[in-house]
Amino acid sequence: MRCFAGFTMTAVSTMHLALEADGEIHRVDPKSLSTRQVRLAQLESQAKSMIGTKLSPDAKSVINDVLLPTIEGEIETAISREFDTVQEHLTELVDALDAKTKQAVTSKGVADTQDSQLDYCRSNEKTALDQYESCETERASKIASDAQHCQAKRDAAAHVCAEKDAAADLTFTDLCAPKTCNLANGDTCGMEEFTKAVEGMNAMVKQKQNDYIAKIQLCNAADQEAADVCAAAEEFAASDSCKEQREQAHHQQTQCESEYGQAKVAICSFGTALQDKCVDLSEVRSLIAKIKASDRTDSLSESDRQHEWQAVQRLSCLLKALRDEGDLSQEAAATCAASRPYPHTFDYLDARIAELTTAENFTCDETSMTFSGYWWSVGDTSSDFAQIASHPALSLQPGTPAFSICGGFTVNPDELELVGSPAVVTENKKLAEIHVSQDYEVSFVIKPDGVGPNWRNVIHFTVGENHGAEGDRVPAVWFYSDATKLHIKSTRKSDVNDGCDPEQHLPMHQETTVTIRVAGGEMNVLFDGTNVCKNTNYGDASVVTKPVTVYASDPWYPSVPDTMISHLVYKKLSEELLGSPAPLALNKKLGEIQVSKDYEVSFVLNPKEVGHSWRNILHFTAGGNNGEEGDRIPGLWFFPDTSRLSIKSSRQSDVNDGCNPAGNLPLHQDTTVTIRVAGAEMNVFYNGTNVCKNTNYGDASVVTKPVTVYAADPWYPNVPDATVGNLVYRRLP
């Protein structure tokens, strides 16, 4: 049999180079699965072409010392590692889907509660308005009736007084005495009759006088009665007899406007949460489709991975036969066709996905949604109020309003308005359930019109109870007894009841904007923008992962009497994007966040090895890889063939500016990396030590669109072998 030592060495060399070729940089990288199935098939064909040939000792040495260790030690390991990576990637996506589902379910519960409260409030508003309108109707009727009664009394008095006036006039008949009289005849000259007539007239005058006096009294009494009745009518007409009902109706209207705002926030927040959940579900289904597909050029296809595994096993068997027998027989080639079975079983997490897409957890096929089941048409009168059955249409397309009431309304999960219009602080009034951050800002406008004995609660953010555990007060605010001095608490790890109490009292009957900010290791309290209290012990501010209930006020203390709050806003100033260390993966999306001009990103990085070409670690982007403002805010890469970091963060006049610290990060060690853009500078810290500064950031980018966070991004296919943990984004004030 002929010996093809030279040919065999060429073939061996070709196999080695083919195993190491990388599409992007055209050199060796046996750990990449891209196009490897094609290359393995070529190698297997080359090996089979050697049937009936003899190998030289040098060729056997190359097979034994180079090719077999490469195939079995590196390629098999790479295939298994790629399997683990894809399995972990799917698990992470399903975990994210689980978290988004829980958030959507929680948000739906809050929306149901808020919408039911609005429904109840609108019913009470209609009742209060109806009572006010009834009062005004009764008032108008009474005013008209009183006016008629007044006029009747005046007419009656005029009639009585007219009779009095008529009684004042007397008419007498002439009294005639005889013109002559002869006393001699004993004649009385008719004086007896005359006297009788005079006496009769005198008696009549006296009677008329008595009657007149009586009529004067009747007239005066009638005039007085008319005056009293008319004065009472005028007094009632001038009075505000429906003030109580009007104020109650106005108060109820104000309350319902606040409830409407809270219901709108809750419903639109739920809509956004559901859209986010459905985006994650789409990503899960898309990844599963790619994993189940074949003939792909990336490392996702499980079918391709199985074929690659089988090809590796056949090739390994053929090479061992060549090495051990010195040539390759037909029988050996046939034996190698039956390779060692693929050792992995991919878990598509079907049961978890099915549970996360039940009707109770939302299928993402919904086209409408029911909250309280009712909506109200409202207006200026109670007759305008009508309760209408409501099952609003739902849009699950990201970037569109989830519901019609959300048109022009953007739900920013990092900034929530919990109270809009002024609302009365009421005991055990639950506003919402939210997720909070370690660094935060709470602001509200308060107008105290009363005080009371004992502690009086204003607002309370809590994971469950009044006091005693981390998260029970994050934050909470009270009035001191019989005063407008504020008592403010926010838990931290080593003191669950620490806080800051400003010495300055709030002015009565005036609005004050109160801001509570926990960030950068401090708690600061501001009144109308002026700092009135500082506590520098908040380096261990609480990290709360459970949902937080917001009260105004809580169920454990009486509320502040006659006090209104408005524009209660919670702002997340930090976001934990990764907790425990996790490996990087191509196109691994951690989420979407809102960013700020001044920010800080910190994380723990542990590189395991160096690799060829640029390799992405983290990438915060509002759009693409590079070229526009916001494409890198920030982005981090390893320089080729090193563990040195290249860090970029866009600014207005240079979208690819940044800072590149000198030196390599140590392999297999944790390094805490902090990137801070603030005060016109970019500073980079390794384990707290400043390693790089760029003073050109006076025009740092202002990005208002949501920003996607990757670890690693989809634009650099060679993912570094490294882990990232404790990834936190902080918005600096």
C-alpha positions in Angstrom: 0.0 0.0 0.0 1.3 3.5 -0.9 2.4 5.9 1.7 1.1 9.5 1.3 3.0 11.1 4.1 3.3 14.5 2.5 -0.3 14.5 1.3 -1.5 13.4 4.8 0.4 16.1 6.5 -1.1 18.6 4.1 -4.6 17.2 4.9 -3.9 17.3 8.6 -2.7 20.9 8.4 -5.8 21.8 6.4 -8.0 20.2 9.0 -6.3 22.2 11.8 -6.6 25.5 10.0 -10.2 24.8 9.1 -11.0 24.1 12.7 -9.6 27.3 13.8 -10.9 29.7 11.1 -13.2 32.5 12.2 -15.4 34.3 9.8 -14.8 37.8 11.0 -11.1 37.9 11.6 -10.1 34.9 9.5 -8.1 33.0 12.0 -8.3 30.3 14.6 -11.1 30.1 17.2 -12.3 26.5 17.7 -14.8 27.6 20.4 -17.0 29.3 17.9 -19.9 27.2 16.5 -20.5 29.4 13.5 -20.3 27.4 10.3 -18.6 24.6 12.1 -21.0 21.9 11.0 -19.9 22.6 7.4 -16.2 22.5 8.3 -16.6 19.3 10.3 -18.3 17.7 7.3 -15.4 18.7 5.1 -12.9 17.3 7.6 -14.9 14.0 7.8 -14.8 13.8 4.0 -11.1 14.4 4.0 -10.6 11.7 6.6 -12.6 9.2 4.7 -10.7 10.0 1.6 -7.7 8.4 3.3 -9.2 5.0 3.4 -6.6 2.5 2.2 -3.7 4.9 2.8 -0.8 4.8 5.3 0.1 7.7 7.6 3.6 8.7 8.4 4.7 8.8 12.1 4.7 12.6 11.9 1.1 12.6 10.7 0.1 10.2 13.5 1.8 12.5 16.0 -0.2 15.5 14.7 -3.4 13.5 15.0 -2.6 12.4 18.5 -1.1 15.6 19.8 -3.0 18.3 18.0 -6.2 17.3 16.3 -7.7 14.9 18.8 -7.1 17.2 21.8 -8.5 20.1 19.8 -11.6 18.1 18.8 -12.3 16.4 22.1 -10.9 18.9 24.5 -12.0 22.1 22.8 -14.7 21.6 20.3 -16.7 19.1 22.3 -16.4 21.4 25.3 -17.4 24.4 23.2 -20.5 22.5 21.9 -21.5 21.7 25.5 -20.8 25.2 26.6 -22.9 26.6 23.8 -25.7 24.3 24.8 -25.4 25.5 28.4 -25.3 29.1 27.2 -28.4 28.8 25.0 -30.2 26.9 27.8 -29.2 29.6 30.3 -30.3 32.3 27.8 -33.8 30.8 27.4 -34.0 30.3 31.2 -33.1 33.9 31.7 -35.7 35.1 29.1 -38.4 32.9 30.8 -37.3 34.2 34.2 -37.7 37.8 32.8 -41.1 36.7 31.4 -42.0 35.4 34.8 -41.1 38.7 36.4 -42.9 40.7 33.8 -46.0 38.5 34.2 -46.0 39.0 38.0 -45.6 42.8 37.4 -48.5 42.7 34.9 -50.7 40.7 37.3 -49.9 43.0 40.2 -50.5 46.1 38.0 -53.8 44.6 36.9 -54.9 44.2 40.6 -53.9 47.8 41.3 -55.8 49.0 38.1 -58.9 47.0 39.2 -58.8 48.5 42.6 -58.3 52.0 41.3 -61.0 51.7 38.7 -63.4 50.3 41.3 -62.6 53.2 43.6 -63.2 55.6 40.7 -66.5 53.9 39.9 -67.6 54.2 43.6 -66.3 57.8 43.7 -68.3 58.8 40.5 -71.4 57.3 42.0 -70.9 59.4 45.1 -70.1 62.4 43.0 -73.4 62.0 41.1 -75.2 61.6 44.5 -73.5 64.7 45.9 -74.3 66.7 42.8 -77.9 65.5 42.8 -78.2 66.6 46.4 -76.8 70.0 45.6 -79.1 70.4 42.6 -82.1 69.3 44.7 -81.1 71.9 47.4 -80.9 74.6 44.7 -84.2 73.6 43.3 -85.8 73.6 46.7 -84.1 76.9 47.4 -85.4 78.5 44.3 -88.9 77.2 45.0 -88.8 78.6 48.6 -87.5 81.9 47.4 -90.4 82.2 44.9 -92.9 81.0 47.6 -91.5 83.4 50.2 -91.8 86.3 47.7 -95.4 85.4 47.1 -96.1 85.2 50.8 -94.3 88.5 51.3 -96.4 90.1 48.7 -99.6 88.7 50.1 -98.7 90.0 53.5 -98.0 93.4 52.1 -101.3 93.4 50.2 -103.2 92.3 53.3 -101.5 95.1 55.3 -102.4 97.6 52.7 -106.0 96.5 52.9 -106.1 96.7 56.7 -104.4 100.1 56.6 -106.8 101.4 54.0 -109.7 100.4 56.3 -107.9 102.4 59.0 -107.6 105.4 56.8 -111.3 105.1 55.8 -112.3 104.9 59.5 -110.6 108.2 60.2 -113.3 110.2 58.3 -116.6 111.0 60.1 -119.7 112.6 58.6 -122.2 114.4 60.9 -125.9 115.3 60.2 -127.0 118.8 61.1 -128.4 119.3 64.6 -131.2 121.8 64.5 -132.6 123.6 67.6 -135.9 125.5 67.4 -135.5 129.0 66.1 -138.0 130.4 68.7 -139.3 129.1 72.0 -141.9 130.4 74.5 -140.9 129.5 77.9 -144.2 130.8 79.3 -145.9 128.0 77.9 -143.6 125.7 79.8 -141.9 124.7 76.7 -138.3 123.2 76.9 -137.6 124.7 73.5 -136.8 121.2 72.2 -133.6 121.0 74.2 -134.3 117.5 75.5 -134.4 116.2 72.0 -131.3 118.3 71.1 -129.5 117.0 74.1 -130.3 113.5 73.3 -129.1 114.0 69.7 -125.8 115.5 70.9 -125.3 112.7 73.4 -125.9 110.2 70.7 -123.5 111.9 68.4 -120.9 112.1 71.1 -121.3 108.4 71.8 -120.9 107.7 68.1 -117.7 109.7 67.9 -116.3 107.8 70.8 -117.2 104.5 69.2 -115.6 105.7 66.0 -112.5 106.7 67.8 -112.2 103.3 69.5 -112.7 101.6 66.1 -110.1 103.8 64.5 -107.6 103.1 67.3 -108.2 99.4 66.8 -107.7 99.7 63.1 -104.5 101.6 63.7 -103.3 98.7 65.8 -104.4 96.2 63.1 -102.6 98.2 60.4 -99.4 98.5 62.4 -99.5 94.8 63.2 -100.1 93.9 59.5 -97.3 96.2 58.4 -95.0 94.6 61.0 -96.0 91.1 60.0 -95.4 91.9 56.3 -92.1 93.5 57.1 -91.0 90.4 59.1 -92.2 88.0 56.5 -90.5 90.0 53.7 -87.3 90.5 55.7 -87.1 86.7 56.4 -87.7 86.1 52.7 -85.0 88.6 51.7 -82.6 87.1 54.3 -83.1 83.6 53.0 -82.7 84.7 49.4 -79.5 86.5 50.3 -78.2 83.5 52.3 -76.0 80.6 50.9 -78.3 77.9 52.1 -76.9 75.2 49.8 -73.2 75.9 50.7 -72.8 72.6 52.5 -74.1 70.6 49.6 -72.2 72.6 47.1 -68.9 72.2 49.0 -69.6 68.5 49.4 -70.2 68.2 45.6 -67.0 70.2 44.9 -65.0 68.1 47.3 -66.4 64.9 45.8 -65.6 66.2 42.3 -62.0 67.1 43.4 -61.7 63.7 44.9 -62.9 61.9 41.8 -60.6 63.9 39.6 -57.8 62.7 41.8 -59.2 59.1 41.6 -59.5 59.5 37.8 -55.9 60.5 37.6 -54.8 57.6 39.8 -57.0 55.1 37.8 -55.6 56.4 34.5 -52.1 56.0 35.8 -52.9 52.5 37.1 -54.7 51.4 33.9 -52.0 52.8 31.6 -49.2 51.4 33.8 -50.9 48.0 33.5 -51.2 48.4 29.8 -47.5 49.2 29.5 -46.6 46.3 31.9 -48.7 43.9 29.8 -47.1 45.1 26.6 -43.7 44.6 28.2 -44.7 41.1 29.2 -45.9 40.3 25.7 -42.6 41.6 24.2 -40.8 39.2 26.5 -43.1 36.4 25.5 -42.4 37.2 21.8 -38.7 37.1 22.5 -39.1 33.7 24.2 -41.1 32.3 21.3 -38.7 33.7 18.8 -35.7 32.2 20.6 -37.4 28.8 20.8 -38.2 29.0 17.1 -34.5 29.7 16.4 -33.4 26.9 18.7 -35.8 24.4 17.0 -34.7 25.6 13.5 -31.8 24.1 11.6 -29.2 25.2 9.1 -28.5 28.5 11.0 -25.2 30.3 11.0 -25.3 31.2 14.7 -25.0 29.0 17.9 -28.8 28.8 18.6 -30.0 25.7 16.7 -30.2 22.6 18.8 -30.6 20.5 15.7 -27.4 21.9 14.2 -25.6 21.4 17.6 -26.7 17.7 17.6 -25.4 17.3 14.0 -22.2 19.0 14.9 -21.8 16.7 17.9 -22.3 13.6 15.8 -19.9 15.0 13.2 -17.3 15.6 15.9 -17.8 12.0 17.2 -17.4 10.5 13.7 -14.4 12.6 13.0 -12.8 11.7 16.3 -13.4 8.0 15.6 -11.9 8.2 12.1 -8.8 10.0 13.4 -8.3 7.5 16.2 -8.6 4.7 13.6 -6.0 6.4 11.5 -3.8 6.9 14.5 -4.2 3.4 15.9 -4.3 1.3 12.7 -2.0 3.4 10.5 -4.6 3.4 7.8 -8.4 3.6 7.6 -10.3 0.6 6.5 -13.8 0.5 5.2 -14.8 -1.5 8.3 -13.4 1.2 10.6 -15.2 3.9 8.6 -18.5 2.1 8.9 -18.0 1.6 12.6 -17.4 5.3 13.1 -20.7 6.1 11.4 -22.4 5.0 14.7 -21.1 7.8 16.9 -21.5 8.4 20.6 -25.0 9.8 21.3 -25.6 13.5 22.0 -25.4 13.8 25.8 -27.8 16.7 26.3 -31.6 17.1 26.4 -32.8 20.7 25.8 -35.5 21.9 28.2 -37.9 24.2 26.3 -39.6 25.1 29.6 -43.0 24.4 28.1 -44.7 23.9 31.4 -43.5 27.2 32.8 -44.4 29.1 29.6 -47.8 27.5 29.6 -48.4 28.6 33.2 -47.2 32.1 32.4 -49.7 32.4 29.5 -52.9 31.2 31.2 -55.9 33.5 31.2 -55.1 34.6 34.7 -51.5 35.5 33.8 -52.5 36.9 30.3 -52.1 35.0 27.1 -51.0 38.1 25.0 -53.9 37.3 22.7 -56.2 39.7 24.5 -58.0 42.4 22.5 -59.9 44.0 25.3 -59.8 44.2 29.1 -62.2 44.5 32.0 -61.4 46.4 35.2 -64.3 47.4 37.3 -66.5 46.7 34.3 -67.9 50.3 34.2 -67.0 53.8 33.1 -68.8 57.0 33.7 -69.8 59.8 31.4 -69.7 63.0 33.4 -70.7 66.7 33.0 -71.8 69.8 34.8 -75.1 68.4 36.0 -76.1 65.1 37.6 -78.2 64.2 34.6 -75.0 64.2 32.6 -73.7 61.3 34.8 -74.2 57.8 33.5 -72.6 54.5 34.4 -71.7 52.6 31.2 -70.5 49.0 30.8 -66.8 49.2 29.9 -64.5 46.6 28.4 -61.9 48.9 26.7 -60.1 47.8 23.5 -56.5 46.8 24.1 -53.4 47.3 22.0 -50.4 45.1 22.7 -48.2 46.8 20.1 -45.3 48.4 21.9 -45.1 52.2 21.5 -48.8 52.6 21.1 -51.4 53.5 23.7 -52.6 50.3 25.4 -56.0 51.9 25.9 -57.7 54.9 24.4 -57.5 56.9 27.6 -53.7 56.5 27.4 -53.4 58.5 24.2 -50.7 61.1 24.7 -50.0 59.5 28.0 -46.6 58.0 28.6 -46.2 55.6 31.5 -42.7 56.0 32.8 -42.1 53.2 35.2 -39.2 55.2 36.7 -41.4 58.2 37.5 -44.9 57.7 38.7 -47.5 60.4 39.6 -49.5 58.8 42.4 -51.7 61.8 43.2 -52.4 64.5 40.7 -55.1 67.1 41.6 -55.4 68.1 45.3 -56.9 65.3 47.4 -57.7 65.1 51.1 -55.4 63.0 53.2 -57.6 60.2 54.5 -56.8 57.4 57.0 -56.2 54.0 55.4 -56.3 55.4 51.8 -54.4 53.1 49.5 -53.1 54.8 46.4 -51.1 52.1 44.5 -48.6 49.3 44.6 -45.3 50.1 43.0 -41.7 48.9 42.7 -39.1 51.1 44.3 -35.3 51.6 44.0 -32.5 52.0 46.4 -31.9 55.6 45.3 -35.2 57.5 44.9 -36.9 60.8 45.1 -40.4 61.5 46.5 -42.0 64.9 46.0 -45.5 66.3 46.8 -47.3 69.5 47.4 -49.0 69.9 50.8 -51.4 72.5 52.2 -52.1 72.0 55.9 -55.3 73.6 57.2 -55.4 71.8 60.5 -53.3 69.9 63.1 -54.2 67.4 65.7 -52.9 65.6 68.8 -50.6 62.6 68.5 -48.6 61.6 65.5 -50.5 62.3 62.2 -49.6 60.4 59.1 -49.4 62.1 55.7 -47.9 59.4 53.3 -46.5 55.9 53.9 -44.6 53.7 51.5 -44.3 50.1 52.9 -43.7 46.5 51.9 -46.2 45.4 54.5 -46.2 46.8 58.1 -45.9 50.1 59.9 -42.5 49.5 61.4 -39.8 47.0 62.4 -38.3 45.6 59.2 -36.4 46.9 56.2 -38.9 48.4 53.7 -41.6 49.2 56.2 -40.9 52.9 55.7 -39.4 53.8 52.3 -40.3 56.6 53.1 -43.0 57.7 55.5 -44.0 61.2 56.7 -45.9 62.4 59.8 -46.8 65.6 61.4 -45.7 66.1 65.0 -48.5 66.3 67.6 -50.4 69.6 67.3 -47.8 71.0 64.9 -46.9 71.2 61.2 -43.3 70.0 61.8 -42.5 67.0 59.6 -41.2 63.6 60.9 -39.6 61.7 58.0 -38.3 58.1 58.0 -36.7 55.9 55.4 -35.2 52.5 56.3 -31.6 51.5 55.8 -29.9 48.2 56.5 -28.4 49.1 59.9 -31.3 51.3 61.1 -34.9 50.6 59.9 -36.1 53.8 61.5 -33.5 56.4 60.5 -34.6 59.6 58.8 -34.5 63.4 58.8 -36.8 65.8 60.7 -36.5 69.5 59.5 -36.6 72.1 62.2 -38.7 74.4 60.0 -42.5 74.0 60.3 -44.7 74.1 57.3 -46.8 77.3 57.0 -50.5 76.8 57.6 -53.0 77.5 54.8 -50.2 77.6 52.2 -48.8 75.1 49.7 -45.3 73.8 50.2 -43.5 71.5 47.8 -41.7 68.8 49.9 -38.9 66.7 48.3 -37.3 63.7 49.9 -34.2 62.4 48.1 -32.2 59.3 49.1 -29.1 59.0 46.8 -25.3 59.0 47.0 -25.2 57.8 50.6 -27.4 60.7 51.8 -31.0 61.6 52.6 -31.9 65.2 51.8 -35.2 67.0 52.5 -36.1 70.1 50.6 -38.9 72.7 51.1 -39.7 74.5 47.8 -36.2 73.6 46.5 -34.3 74.7 49.6 -32.4 72.0 51.6 -33.8 71.9 55.1 -32.4 68.6 56.4 -29.5 66.2 55.6 -28.6 62.7 56.9 -25.2 61.3 55.6 -25.7 57.8 56.9 -27.5 56.3 53.9 -24.6 54.5 52.3 -26.5 51.3 53.2 -29.9 52.5 52.0 -32.4 49.6 51.8 -32.7 47.5 48.7 -36.4 46.5 48.4 -37.5 44.0 45.8 -41.0 43.3 47.0 -43.9 45.5 45.8 -44.5 48.5 48.0 -48.0 49.8 49.0 -48.5 53.6 49.0 -50.9 55.2 51.5 -52.1 58.8 52.0 -52.5 58.2 54.8 -51.8 54.8 56.4 -54.1 52.6 58.6 -51.9 52.8 61.7 -52.1 56.5 62.6 -54.9 59.2 62.3 -54.6 61.4 59.3 -53.8 65.1 59.4 -57.1 67.0 59.6 -58.2 69.3 56.8 -55.0 68.8 54.8 -54.6 68.4 51.0 -51.8 66.9 49.0 -51.2 66.9 45.3 -48.6 66.0 42.7 -47.3 63.1 44.7 -44.5 61.7 42.4 -42.1 58.8 43.0 -38.9 58.8 40.9 -36.5 55.9 40.7 -33.0 57.2 40.8 -31.4 53.8 40.5 -32.1 50.5 38.7 -30.6 47.1 39.6 -30.3 45.4 36.2 -28.3 42.3 37.3 -27.9 40.8 40.7 -25.8 37.7 41.0 -22.9 37.3 38.5 -24.1 35.9 35.2 -22.2 35.0 32.0 -22.4 37.3 29.0 -24.4 36.1 26.0 -24.9 37.4 22.4 -27.9 39.7 22.2 -28.7 39.3 25.9 -31.3 42.0 26.7 -31.5 43.0 30.3 -34.4 45.4 29.9 -35.4 49.0 29.0 -34.8 52.0 31.3 -35.0 55.8 31.3 -31.6 57.4 31.6 -30.4 60.8 32.7 -27.8 63.3 31.5 -25.8 62.7 34.7 -25.5 59.1 35.7 -23.5 56.4 37.3 -23.1 52.8 36.2 -21.4 50.3 38.5 -20.9 46.5 38.2 -18.6 43.7 39.1 -16.7 42.2 36.2 -14.7 38.9 36.1 -13.0 38.2 32.8 -11.9 34.5 32.3 -9.8 34.9 29.2 -8.8 37.2 26.4 -9.9 36.8 22.9 -9.5 38.1 19.4 -11.3 41.2 18.0 -13.5 43.7 19.9 -15.8 42.0 22.3 -18.8 43.7 23.9 -19.5 43.5 27.6 -22.3 46.0 28.3 -24.2 48.3 25.9 -26.8 50.9 26.8 -28.4 52.2 23.6 -31.4 54.3 22.5 -31.2 52.8 19.0 -28.2 51.2 17.2 -24.6 50.3 17.7 -23.0 53.7 16.9 -23.4 56.9 15.0 -26.2 58.7 16.8 -26.5 60.4 20.2 -27.7 57.9 22.7 -26.3 54.8 20.8 -23.7 54.4 23.5 -24.6 55.7 27.0 -22.4 54.0 27.9 -21.0 51.0 26.1 -18.0 48.8 27.2 -15.7 46.5 25.2 -12.5 44.6 25.6 -9.6 45.6 23.4 -8.6 42.8 21.0 -6.2 40.2 22.6 -6.4 42.0 26.0 -8.6 42.5 29.1 -8.2 46.2 28.8 -11.5 48.2 28.8 -12.7 50.7 26.1 -15.6 52.7 27.5 -17.7 55.0 25.4 -20.5 57.5 26.3 -22.0 59.8 23.7 -22.1 63.6 24.0 -23.5 66.2 21.7 -20.4 67.0 19.8 -18.8 63.5 19.8 -21.1 60.5 19.8 -18.2 58.1 20.4 -16.1 59.9 23.0 -15.1 58.1 26.2 -12.3 56.9 28.4 -9.9 54.0 28.0 -8.1 53.1 31.3 -4.6 51.9 30.9 -3.8 48.3 31.9 -5.6 45.1 31.8 -8.2 43.8 34.3 -7.0 40.7 36.2 -8.3 37.4 34.9 -10.4 35.2 37.2 -10.8 38.1 39.7 -13.7 40.4 40.5 -13.2 44.1 39.7 -15.8 46.7 40.7 -16.1 49.1 37.7 -17.8 52.4 38.2 -18.5 54.9 35.3 -19.7 58.3 36.3 -20.8 61.1 34.0 -21.5 64.2 36.0 -20.3 67.8 36.4 -18.9 68.0 32.8 -16.6 65.0 33.4 -16.5 61.2 32.8 -14.6 59.4 35.5 -13.9 55.6 35.7 -13.1 53.8 38.9 -11.7 50.3 39.5 -12.5 49.2 43.0 -12.9 52.8 44.1 -9.7 54.1 42.5 -10.0 56.7 39.7 -8.3 55.2 36.7 -9.5 57.5 33.9 -10.9 61.0 33.5 -12.4 62.9 30.5 -13.2 66.6 31.1 -15.1 67.1 27.8 -18.6 66.2 29.0 -20.1 69.6 29.5 -22.3 68.6 26.5 -23.2 65.1 27.7 -26.1 63.7 25.8 -29.7 64.2 26.9 -31.7 61.1 25.9 -35.5 61.0 26.4 -36.3 57.8 24.6 -36.3 54.4 26.4 -32.8 52.8 26.5 -32.2 49.1 25.9 -29.5 47.4 28.1 -27.5 44.5 26.7 -24.9 42.1 28.2 -23.6 41.6 25.5 -25.1 43.4 22.5 -26.1 41.9 19.1 -23.4 43.7 17.0 -20.2 42.0 18.2 -20.5 38.2 17.7 -17.5 37.2 19.7 -18.8 37.2 23.2 -16.1 37.4 25.9 -15.9 34.6 28.5 -16.7 36.8 31.5 -19.3 37.3 34.2 -21.1 40.5 35.2 -23.0 41.1 38.5 -24.4 43.8 40.7 -25.1 46.0 37.7 -26.8 49.2 38.9 -27.7 52.3 37.0 -28.1 55.5 39.0 -29.7 58.8 37.8 -27.7 61.6 39.4 -29.6 64.7 40.5 
